Amino acid sequence: MACEYGRKFLSADAGSMSVSGVVWFSLFVAIAGLSSDVTNGFRLQNMMQATADASALAAVSDLPDSITAVSTAVH
């Protein structure tokens, strides 16, 4: 009886589309996660560049006094 049920289960093709659906869904989720991570990386890179530019601009405003310029750039 159990062997007969096993053969019937293995030969059935009613759910064969769900296997490819799971594969495609996993692929789409992985691509969505990767694109989110890449976008976040570019956003952080732009924020760090803006911070470095603002720091350099603040230091240039105090340039004749090099000690104050370095202090302004660091803080």
C-alpha positions in Angstrom: 0.0 0.0 0.0 2.7 2.5 1.0 4.8 1.5 -2.1 1.8 2.2 -4.3 1.3 5.6 -2.8 5.0 6.4 -3.3 4.8 5.5 -7.0 1.7 7.6 -7.4 3.4 10.5 -5.7 6.6 10.4 -7.7 4.8 10.0 -11.0 2.4 12.9 -10.4 3.1 16.0 -12.4 0.4 18.3 -11.0 2.8 20.4 -8.9 5.8 20.4 -11.3 5.3 24.1 -12.0 5.7 25.0 -8.4 9.3 23.8 -8.4 10.3 26.2 -11.1 8.2 28.9 -9.4 10.2 28.4 -6.2 13.5 28.6 -8.1 12.4 31.8 -9.9 11.0 33.4 -6.8 14.3 32.7 -4.9 16.3 34.2 -7.8 14.1 37.3 -7.8 14.4 37.7 -4.1 18.2 37.4 -4.3 18.4 40.0 -7.1 16.2 42.4 -5.2 18.3 42.0 -2.1 21.5 42.5 -4.0 20.2 45.6 -5.7 19.1 47.0 -2.4 22.6 46.4 -1.0 24.3 48.0 -4.0 22.0 51.1 -3.8 22.8 51.5 -0.1 26.5 51.2 -0.8 26.4 54.0 -3.4 24.3 56.2 -1.0 26.8 55.7 1.8 29.6 56.5 -0.6 28.0 59.8 -1.6 27.3 60.7 2.0 31.0 60.1 2.9 32.1 62.1 -0.1 29.8 65.0 0.9 31.2 64.9 4.4 34.8 65.0 3.2 34.0 67.9 0.9 32.3 69.8 3.7 35.2 69.2 6.0 37.7 70.4 3.3 35.6 73.5 2.7 35.4 74.3 6.4 39.2 73.9 6.7 39.8 76.2 3.7 37.9 79.0 5.4 40.5 78.9 8.2 43.5 78.4 6.0 45.9 81.2 7.0 46.1 79.6 10.4 47.0 76.0 9.7 46.4 74.8 13.3 42.8 76.1 13.3 42.2 74.8 9.8 43.2 71.2 10.9 41.1 71.5 14.0 38.1 72.7 11.9 38.5 69.9 9.4 38.7 67.2 12.1 35.8 68.4 14.1 
